[in-house]
Amino acid sequence: MRVLIADDQKSVGTSLAEMVGLCHHQVVEVVSTGMDAIQAYDRHRPDVVLMDYRMPKLNGITACRYILAKDPKARVILISGWSAPVEPEASGATAILTKPVALPMLDAALTAAMQPRKQKEQAAVIVDATPPQAADSTERESTSH
C-alpha cells in the first residue's frame, strides 16, 4: 500500500516512514504541514495518509476534512501525542493512534484502514495491537482503486 506521512517534526516523520517500510508498505512522500499534506494527496493519491493531529497553521483534523471533501474514499489515520483528542468519526479519520506509535499498532491500523467501510460505520480507535474484527461483509462500495 502507498502511504503519505504528514508530521511537523522531521524526526517523527522519518521514524514513521521507517516503520511503514517495516510493515512492507511504500512511503510516497513525507511532508511537514497540513497544507502540504493536502497538496501531496492530490499529487500521489496514496492508499492511506498518516497525519499528525497537531501541526502549526493547519492541523491534522482540518487537513483530513479537506482531503475527504475532495475524495470521500480517502483513508486517513491521525496520530496524536495526546490521548484521543477527538472522536475519529468527528474528523473522518479511520483511526487515531497515540504517540509513540508501536509497530504492531501501526501495522494493524494500516491493515484496518484498507478494509471496506460500511455506510454510517463508526471509525475505530486503535489502542492496542489487536486488529478490529470485521463484523459483517455486506459492504455497499462498488468501486475501489
Residue frames as a rotation matrix with the C-alpha (Angstrom) as fourth column:
MET 1
0.581 0.814 0.000 0.00
0.814 -0.581 0.000 0.00
0.000 0.000 -1.000 0.00
ARG 2
-0.301 -0.645 0.703 1.12
0.624 -0.690 -0.366 3.56
0.721 0.329 0.610 -0.71
VAL 3
0.420 0.387 -0.821 1.32
0.906 -0.233 0.354 5.83
-0.054 -0.892 -0.448 2.35
LEU 4
0.064 -0.323 0.944 1.65
0.203 -0.922 -0.329 9.61
0.977 0.213 0.006 2.69
ILE 5
0.051 -0.127 -0.991 3.06
0.994 0.105 0.038 10.88
0.099 -0.986 0.131 6.01
ALA 6
0.160 0.014 0.987 2.45
0.120 -0.993 -0.006 14.36
0.980 0.119 -0.161 7.44
ASP 7
0.630 -0.030 -0.776 4.17
0.777 0.041 0.629 15.40
0.013 -0.999 0.049 10.68
ASP 8
0.894 -0.238 0.380 5.69
-0.151 -0.958 -0.245 18.76
0.423 0.162 -0.892 11.60
GLN 9
0.457 -0.793 0.403 8.55
-0.623 0.039 0.782 17.07
-0.635 -0.608 -0.476 13.48
LYS 10
0.266 -0.411 -0.872 11.04
-0.903 0.209 -0.374 15.81
0.336 0.887 -0.316 10.90
SER 11
-0.765 -0.618 0.183 12.37
-0.639 0.692 -0.335 13.06
0.081 -0.373 -0.924 13.21
VAL 12
-0.261 0.758 0.597 8.84
-0.321 0.515 -0.794 11.72
-0.910 -0.399 0.109 13.78
GLY 13
0.624 0.484 -0.613 8.12
-0.703 0.006 -0.711 11.74
-0.340 0.875 0.344 10.04
THR 14
-0.157 -0.792 -0.590 11.37
-0.878 0.386 -0.283 9.86
0.452 0.474 -0.756 9.40
SER 15
-0.813 -0.124 0.569 10.58
-0.467 0.722 -0.510 7.31
-0.348 -0.680 -0.645 12.13
LEU 16
0.176 0.956 0.234 7.06
-0.406 0.287 -0.868 6.77
-0.897 0.057 0.439 10.80
ALA 17
0.483 -0.060 -0.874 8.46
-0.871 0.067 -0.486 6.29
0.087 0.996 -0.020 7.29
GLU 18
-0.627 -0.762 -0.160 10.86
-0.718 0.645 -0.260 3.61
0.302 -0.049 -0.952 8.59
MET 19
-0.612 0.467 0.639 8.01
-0.317 0.596 -0.738 1.89
-0.725 -0.654 -0.217 10.44
VAL 20
0.490 0.792 -0.364 5.78
-0.647 0.051 -0.761 1.94
-0.584 0.608 0.538 7.35
GLY 21
0.061 -0.584 -0.809 8.65
-0.900 0.318 -0.298 0.28
0.431 0.747 -0.506 5.46
LEU 22
-0.863 -0.382 0.331 8.93
-0.501 0.736 -0.455 -2.38
-0.069 -0.558 -0.827 8.17
CYS 23
-0.127 0.908 0.400 5.20
-0.269 0.356 -0.895 -3.04
-0.955 -0.222 0.199 7.64
HIS 24
-0.603 -0.260 0.754 6.08
0.560 0.535 0.633 -3.71
-0.568 0.804 -0.177 3.96
HIS 25
0.620 0.764 0.178 4.37
0.704 -0.441 -0.557 -0.61
-0.347 0.471 -0.811 2.58
GLN 26
-0.267 -0.696 0.667 5.70
0.914 -0.403 -0.054 2.20
0.306 0.595 0.743 0.37
VAL 27
0.098 0.211 -0.973 6.02
0.538 -0.834 -0.127 5.80
-0.837 -0.510 -0.195 1.55
VAL 28
0.424 0.125 0.897 5.17
0.891 -0.234 -0.389 8.17
0.162 0.964 -0.210 -1.32
GLU 29
-0.131 -0.480 0.868 6.24
0.163 -0.874 -0.458 11.36
0.978 0.082 0.193 0.50
VAL 30
-0.029 0.083 -0.996 6.83
0.999 -0.028 -0.032 12.83
-0.031 -0.996 -0.082 3.97
VAL 31
-0.098 0.084 0.992 5.55
0.327 -0.938 0.112 16.38
0.940 0.335 0.065 4.44
SER 32
-0.755 -0.381 -0.534 5.51
0.608 -0.102 -0.788 18.73
0.245 -0.919 0.308 7.43
THR 33
-0.846 0.520 -0.122 2.27
-0.396 -0.764 -0.510 20.74
-0.358 -0.383 0.852 7.24
GLY 34
-0.154 0.897 0.413 -1.44
0.269 0.441 -0.857 20.14
-0.951 -0.021 -0.309 6.77
MET 35
0.544 0.329 -0.772 -1.43
-0.556 -0.548 -0.625 22.23
-0.629 0.769 -0.115 3.58
ASP 36
-0.420 -0.769 -0.482 1.49
-0.902 0.296 0.314 20.20
-0.099 0.566 -0.818 2.20
ALA 37
-0.736 0.197 0.648 -0.46
0.001 0.957 -0.290 17.02
-0.677 -0.213 -0.705 3.05
ILE 38
0.366 0.928 -0.078 -3.47
-0.005 -0.082 -0.997 18.21
-0.931 0.365 -0.025 1.02
GLN 39
0.426 -0.272 -0.863 -1.26
-0.867 -0.394 -0.304 19.07
-0.257 0.878 -0.404 -1.97
ALA 40
-0.686 -0.728 0.014 0.74
-0.707 0.670 0.224 15.82
-0.173 0.144 -0.974 -1.69
TYR 41
-0.302 0.668 0.679 -2.52
0.082 0.729 -0.680 13.84
-0.950 -0.150 -0.275 -1.52
ASP 42
0.672 0.580 -0.460 -3.58
-0.352 -0.296 -0.888 15.41
-0.651 0.759 0.005 -4.82
ARG 43
0.052 -0.760 -0.648 -0.21
-0.998 -0.062 -0.008 14.55
-0.034 0.647 -0.762 -6.38
HIS 44
-0.801 -0.598 -0.014 0.10
-0.596 0.800 -0.071 10.95
0.054 -0.048 -0.997 -5.18
ARG 45
0.258 0.956 -0.138 -3.44
-0.836 0.293 0.465 9.73
0.485 -0.005 0.875 -4.37
PRO 46
-0.775 -0.632 0.008 -2.00
-0.539 0.654 -0.530 7.40
0.330 -0.415 -0.848 -1.68
ASP 47
-0.254 0.664 -0.703 -3.94
0.309 0.745 0.592 4.48
0.917 -0.067 -0.394 -0.20
VAL 48
0.565 0.352 -0.746 -3.54
0.805 -0.034 0.593 5.86
0.184 -0.935 -0.302 3.34
VAL 49
0.125 -0.507 0.853 -2.45
-0.108 -0.862 -0.496 9.14
0.986 -0.030 -0.163 4.93
LEU 50
0.175 -0.176 -0.969 -0.70
0.960 0.247 0.129 9.06
0.217 -0.953 0.212 8.33
MET 51
-0.007 -0.087 0.996 -1.15
0.233 -0.969 -0.083 12.56
0.972 0.231 0.027 9.72
ASP 52
-0.816 -0.335 -0.471 -0.12
0.548 -0.191 -0.814 14.30
0.183 -0.923 0.339 12.91
TYR 53
0.209 0.954 -0.216 -3.10
0.970 -0.175 0.168 15.74
0.123 -0.245 -0.962 14.79
ARG 54
0.753 0.011 -0.658 -1.25
0.299 -0.896 0.327 18.89
-0.587 -0.444 -0.678 15.93
MET 55
-0.199 -0.790 0.580 0.59
0.980 -0.141 0.144 20.85
-0.031 0.597 0.802 13.26
PRO 56
-0.526 -0.023 -0.850 1.06
0.258 -0.957 -0.134 24.62
-0.811 -0.290 0.509 13.01
LYS 57
-0.802 0.277 -0.529 -1.29
-0.556 -0.669 0.493 26.70
-0.218 0.690 0.690 10.82
LEU 58
0.116 0.847 -0.519 -3.44
-0.891 0.320 0.322 23.82
0.439 0.425 0.792 9.52
ASN 59
-0.314 -0.273 0.909 -3.92
-0.800 0.592 -0.098 20.92
-0.511 -0.758 -0.405 11.93
GLY 60
-0.974 -0.210 0.079 -4.41
-0.151 0.875 0.460 17.27
-0.166 0.436 -0.884 11.01
ILE 61
-0.343 0.919 0.194 -8.17
0.561 0.366 -0.742 17.23
-0.753 -0.145 -0.642 11.52
THR 62
0.333 0.452 -0.827 -8.74
-0.340 -0.761 -0.553 20.21
-0.879 0.466 -0.100 9.24
ALA 63
-0.479 -0.582 -0.657 -6.40
-0.841 0.090 0.534 18.74
-0.252 0.808 -0.532 6.60
CYS 64
-0.881 0.223 0.417 -8.20
0.211 0.975 -0.076 15.38
-0.423 0.021 -0.906 6.96
ARG 65
0.071 0.990 -0.119 -11.55
0.349 -0.136 -0.927 17.07
-0.934 0.025 -0.356 6.31
TYR 66
0.138 -0.110 -0.984 -10.18
-0.764 -0.644 -0.035 18.88
-0.630 0.757 -0.173 3.22
ILE 67
-0.833 -0.518 -0.196 -8.84
-0.530 0.642 0.554 15.62
-0.162 0.565 -0.809 1.80
LEU 68
-0.696 0.622 0.358 -12.12
0.485 0.775 -0.404 13.79
-0.529 -0.108 -0.842 2.47
ALA 69
0.198 0.759 -0.621 -14.12
-0.122 -0.609 -0.783 16.64
-0.973 0.231 -0.028 0.92
LYS 70
-0.089 -0.332 -0.939 -12.13
-0.957 -0.234 0.174 16.15
-0.277 0.914 -0.296 -2.30
ASP 71
-0.410 -0.122 -0.904 -12.02
-0.489 0.866 0.105 12.34
0.770 0.485 -0.414 -2.10
PRO 72
0.333 0.665 0.669 -14.65
-0.920 0.073 0.385 10.72
0.207 -0.744 0.636 0.16
LYS 73
0.912 -0.012 -0.411 -12.90
0.017 1.000 0.009 7.35
0.411 -0.015 0.912 -0.21
ALA 74
0.017 -0.964 0.267 -9.63
-0.435 -0.248 -0.866 8.70
0.900 -0.101 -0.423 1.25
ARG 75
0.710 0.093 -0.698 -8.26
0.505 0.623 0.597 6.84
0.491 -0.777 0.395 4.29
VAL 76
0.047 -0.663 0.747 -6.60
-0.374 -0.705 -0.603 9.00
0.926 -0.250 -0.281 6.95
ILE 77
0.442 -0.036 -0.896 -5.07
0.773 0.522 0.360 7.82
0.455 -0.852 0.259 10.22
LEU 78
0.585 -0.219 0.781 -4.46
-0.363 -0.932 0.011 10.63
0.725 -0.289 -0.625 12.70
ILE 79
0.073 -0.650 -0.756 -1.57
0.767 0.522 -0.374 10.42
0.638 -0.553 0.536 15.15
SER 80
0.580 0.224 0.784 -1.59
-0.224 -0.881 0.417 12.36
0.783 -0.417 -0.461 18.39
GLY 81
-0.592 -0.793 -0.145 0.76
0.059 0.137 -0.989 12.87
0.804 -0.594 -0.035 21.31
TRP 82
-0.643 0.512 0.569 -2.38
-0.758 -0.318 -0.570 13.42
-0.111 -0.798 0.592 23.37
SER 83
-0.858 0.352 0.374 -4.89
0.294 0.933 -0.205 10.69
-0.422 -0.066 -0.904 24.14
ALA 84
-0.381 0.752 0.537 -7.81
0.919 0.244 0.310 10.68
0.102 0.612 -0.784 21.68
PRO 85
-0.922 -0.051 -0.384 -8.26
0.145 -0.964 -0.221 14.46
-0.360 -0.260 0.896 21.32
VAL 86
-0.274 0.865 -0.420 -11.42
-0.916 -0.368 -0.158 13.96
-0.291 0.342 0.893 19.29
GLU 87
0.235 0.416 0.879 -13.58
-0.070 0.909 -0.411 11.05
-0.970 0.035 0.242 18.24
PRO 88
-0.729 -0.616 0.297 -12.33
0.228 0.191 0.955 9.66
-0.645 0.764 0.001 14.90
GLU 89
-0.171 0.722 0.670 -15.75
0.980 0.197 0.038 9.87
-0.104 0.663 -0.741 13.27
ALA 90
0.626 0.370 -0.686 -15.83
0.388 -0.911 -0.137 13.63
-0.676 -0.181 -0.714 14.00
SER 91
-0.054 -0.754 -0.655 -12.75
-0.458 -0.565 0.687 14.09
-0.887 0.337 -0.315 11.82
GLY 92
0.758 0.328 -0.563 -13.48
-0.650 0.324 -0.687 11.43
-0.043 0.887 0.459 9.21
ALA 93
-0.308 -0.947 -0.087 -10.30
-0.941 0.317 -0.122 9.55
0.143 0.044 -0.989 10.16
THR 94
0.305 0.356 -0.883 -10.33
-0.295 0.917 0.267 5.75
0.906 0.179 0.385 10.07
ALA 95
0.530 -0.188 -0.827 -8.35
0.772 0.510 0.379 5.67
0.351 -0.839 0.415 13.35
ILE 96
0.629 -0.466 0.622 -6.46
-0.543 -0.836 -0.078 7.80
0.557 -0.289 -0.779 15.82
LEU 97
0.452 -0.590 -0.669 -3.18
0.657 0.727 -0.198 6.42
0.604 -0.350 0.716 17.16
THR 98
0.984 -0.175 0.028 -1.33
-0.144 -0.697 0.703 7.83
-0.103 -0.696 -0.711 20.14
LYS 99
0.331 -0.942 -0.052 2.39
-0.266 -0.040 -0.963 8.64
0.905 0.333 -0.264 20.10
PRO 100
-0.502 -0.718 -0.482 4.72
-0.779 0.134 0.612 6.94
-0.375 0.683 -0.627 20.45
VAL 101
0.548 0.723 -0.421 3.22
-0.837 0.482 -0.261 4.57
0.014 0.495 0.869 17.90
ALA 102
-0.125 -0.527 0.841 4.13
-0.418 0.797 0.437 0.93
-0.900 -0.296 -0.320 18.42
LEU 103
-0.802 -0.303 -0.515 4.92
-0.583 0.208 0.785 -1.02
-0.131 0.930 -0.343 15.26
PRO 104
-0.837 0.530 0.135 2.15
0.542 0.838 0.070 -3.65
-0.076 0.132 -0.988 15.78
MET 105
-0.053 0.844 -0.534 -0.40
0.438 -0.461 -0.772 -0.84
-0.897 -0.275 -0.345 16.33
LEU 106
-0.259 -0.121 -0.958 0.69
-0.660 -0.702 0.267 0.93
-0.705 0.702 0.102 13.14
ASP 107
-0.978 -0.138 -0.159 0.57
-0.210 0.679 0.703 -2.31
0.011 0.721 -0.693 11.15
ALA 108
-0.563 0.826 0.011 -2.92
0.746 0.514 -0.424 -3.09
-0.356 -0.231 -0.906 12.50
ALA 109
0.029 0.577 -0.817 -4.17
0.069 -0.816 -0.574 0.45
-0.997 -0.040 -0.063 11.77
LEU 110
-0.557 -0.293 -0.777 -2.84
-0.716 -0.305 0.628 0.37
-0.421 0.906 -0.040 8.19
THR 111
-0.976 0.215 0.009 -4.42
0.199 0.886 0.420 -3.03
0.083 0.412 -0.908 7.59
ALA 112
-0.319 0.910 -0.265 -7.73
0.737 0.062 -0.674 -1.92
-0.596 -0.411 -0.690 9.12
ALA 113
-0.249 0.187 -0.950 -7.74
-0.291 -0.950 -0.111 1.30
-0.924 0.249 0.291 7.07
MET 114
-0.818 -0.142 -0.558 -7.85
-0.573 0.109 0.812 -0.73
-0.054 0.984 -0.170 3.88
GLN 115
-0.731 0.650 0.208 -10.94
0.587 0.754 -0.296 -2.69
-0.349 -0.095 -0.932 4.92
PRO 116
-0.538 0.596 0.596 -14.06
0.379 -0.461 0.803 -1.53
0.753 0.657 0.022 3.06
ARG 117
-0.971 0.233 0.043 -16.07
-0.167 -0.544 -0.822 0.97
-0.168 -0.806 0.568 5.08
LYS 118
-0.394 0.917 0.070 -19.72
0.918 0.388 0.088 0.34
0.053 0.099 -0.994 5.76
GLN 119
-0.175 0.444 0.879 -22.20
0.194 -0.859 0.473 3.17
0.965 0.253 0.064 5.40
LYS 120
0.506 0.427 0.750 -22.50
-0.496 -0.567 0.658 5.15
0.705 -0.705 -0.075 8.65
GLU 121
0.576 -0.359 -0.734 -19.92
0.623 0.775 0.110 2.93
0.529 -0.521 0.670 10.32
GLN 122
0.943 -0.326 0.073 -18.04
-0.288 -0.685 0.669 4.43
-0.168 -0.651 -0.740 13.23
ALA 123
0.355 -0.905 -0.235 -14.30
-0.441 0.059 -0.896 4.65
0.824 0.422 -0.378 12.83
ALA 124
0.722 -0.169 -0.671 -12.11
0.553 0.723 0.413 2.53
0.416 -0.670 0.615 15.03
VAL 125
0.554 -0.664 0.503 -9.82
-0.785 -0.618 0.049 3.95
0.278 -0.422 -0.863 17.68
ILE 126
0.595 -0.414 -0.689 -6.95
0.236 0.909 -0.343 1.50
0.768 0.041 0.639 17.84
VAL 127
0.614 -0.331 0.717 -5.44
-0.750 -0.529 0.398 1.46
0.248 -0.782 -0.573 21.30
ASP 128
0.199 -0.616 0.762 -3.66
-0.436 0.641 0.632 -1.89
-0.878 -0.458 -0.141 21.20
ALA 129
-0.671 -0.625 -0.399 -2.14
-0.631 0.198 0.750 -4.24
-0.390 0.755 -0.527 18.66
THR 130
-0.531 0.540 0.653 -5.33
0.434 0.835 -0.338 -6.25
-0.728 0.104 -0.678 18.15
PRO 131
-0.981 0.192 -0.023 -6.85
-0.118 -0.500 0.858 -5.50
0.153 0.844 0.513 14.75
PRO 132
-0.347 0.925 0.153 -10.59
-0.741 -0.171 -0.649 -4.82
-0.574 -0.339 0.745 14.77
GLN 133
-0.711 0.170 0.682 -12.69
0.343 0.931 0.125 -7.76
-0.614 0.323 -0.720 13.63
ALA 134
-0.847 0.479 -0.232 -14.86
-0.450 -0.412 0.792 -7.42
0.284 0.775 0.564 10.56
ALA 135
-0.606 0.671 0.427 -18.40
-0.329 0.277 -0.903 -7.88
-0.724 -0.687 0.053 11.88
ASP 136
0.425 0.847 0.319 -20.22
0.186 0.263 -0.947 -8.04
-0.886 0.461 -0.046 8.57
SER 137
-0.606 -0.756 0.248 -19.08
0.365 0.012 0.931 -8.43
-0.707 0.655 0.268 4.98
THR 138
0.177 0.719 0.672 -22.03
0.977 -0.048 -0.205 -6.75
-0.115 0.694 -0.711 3.27
GLU 139
-0.512 -0.467 -0.721 -20.39
0.360 -0.879 0.313 -3.58
-0.780 -0.099 0.618 2.02
ARG 140
0.616 0.788 0.014 -22.01
0.404 -0.300 -0.864 -1.09
-0.677 0.538 -0.503 -0.30
GLU 141
0.068 -0.653 -0.755 -18.87
-0.570 -0.646 0.508 0.12
-0.819 0.395 -0.416 -2.01
SER 142
0.842 0.304 0.446 -18.85
0.165 0.642 -0.749 -0.89
-0.514 0.704 0.490 -5.64
THR 143
0.766 -0.626 0.145 -15.62
0.017 -0.206 -0.978 0.74
0.643 0.752 -0.147 -6.78
SER 144
0.763 -0.622 -0.177 -12.10
0.232 0.008 0.973 0.50
-0.604 -0.783 0.150 -5.49
HIS 145
0.528 -0.647 -0.550 -8.69
-0.801 -0.594 -0.070 1.74
-0.281 0.477 -0.832 -6.63
